[in-house]
Amino acid sequence: MKSIKRPKSLTELVTETLREWIVSGDLELGEHLSEIRISKELEVSRTPVREAVNRLEMEGLLTVEPMRGTFVFSLEPRELAKLCDARVCLETAALREAIRLNPDALHEDLAGCVDDMTKARDRNDDSAYLAADTVFHQCLFDHSDNRFLNDAYQAISKKMAALRNRLGRHPEHMAKSYREHIELTDAVKRRDLDEALEILKSHIDRKEGSYWNEATVSENA
């Protein structure tokens, strides 16, 4: 039996639009949002905007502060450190299971992402590169055969994509990122779990990765 596809509601459309604005960087971290301005810009009533705000607050992309308003999420260095720690735990667990259960399929998809990254770099398309970066890390969970791991990752994946789009465009970072994605893909091809895990940990570790360096430079200056 086929399920009936229904058109998306205004709330869903507004939610998707605001989410994309946040993830892509069209809205700055910590930026104050006006429901009135958004409703006018999207030509909708304030009701779907308010409902979209509630959904995105649950996703952690927006923060609603009583008497102050609605703001795009922002992270202090200590919070960023905890987020990166969570990534290490989740992604290494997913990688371990994916290599154990689906190494060939995992390698095929990772190699496809690297190919997309290569093409994006050739045409200097940073946005396309970073989108492929996001897909690359999702592949670990897609092949882990553990929906609970994936559900846990989804709680932070949009936030990570938003940070990636803001902090991942520096040429030196992108060159390092590209090299490490290639090395990780090669380790998966050889089914070298220990090396793959070490590369992944170094890639996202909060004290060595570019997210940490970029986020803490202003505080340490």
Stockholm file with secondary structure:
# STOCKHOLM 1.0

chainA/1-221         MKSIKRPKSLTELVTETLREWIVSGDLELGEHLSEIRISKELEVSRTPVREAVNRLEMEGLLTVEPMRGTFVFSLEPRELAKLCDARVCLETAALREAIRLNPDALHEDLAGCVDDMTKARDRNDDSAYLAADTVFHQCLFDHSDNRFLNDAYQAISKKMAALRNRLGRHPEHMAKSYREHIELTDAVKRRDLDEALEILKSHIDRKEGSYWNEATVSENA
#=GR chainA/1-221 SS CCCCCCCCCHHHHHHHHHHHHHHHTSSCTTCEECHHHHHHHHTCCHHHHHHHHHHHHHTTSEEEETTTEEEECCCCHHHHHHHHHHHHHHHHHHHHHHHHHCHHHHHHHHHHHHHHHHHHHHTTCHHHHHHHHHHHHHHHHHTTTCHHHHHHHHHHHHHHHHHHHHHSCSHHHHHHHHHHHHHHHHHHHTTCHHHHHHHHHHHHCTTTSHHHHHHHHHHHC
#=GC SS_cons         CCCCCCCCCHHHHHHHHHHHHHHHTSSCTTCEECHHHHHHHHTCCHHHHHHHHHHHHHTTSEEEETTTEEEECCCCHHHHHHHHHHHHHHHHHHHHHHHHHCHHHHHHHHHHHHHHHHHHHHTTCHHHHHHHHHHHHHHHHHTTTCHHHHHHHHHHHHHHHHHHHHHSCSHHHHHHHHHHHHHHHHHHHTTCHHHHHHHHHHHHCTTTSHHHHHHHHHHHC
//
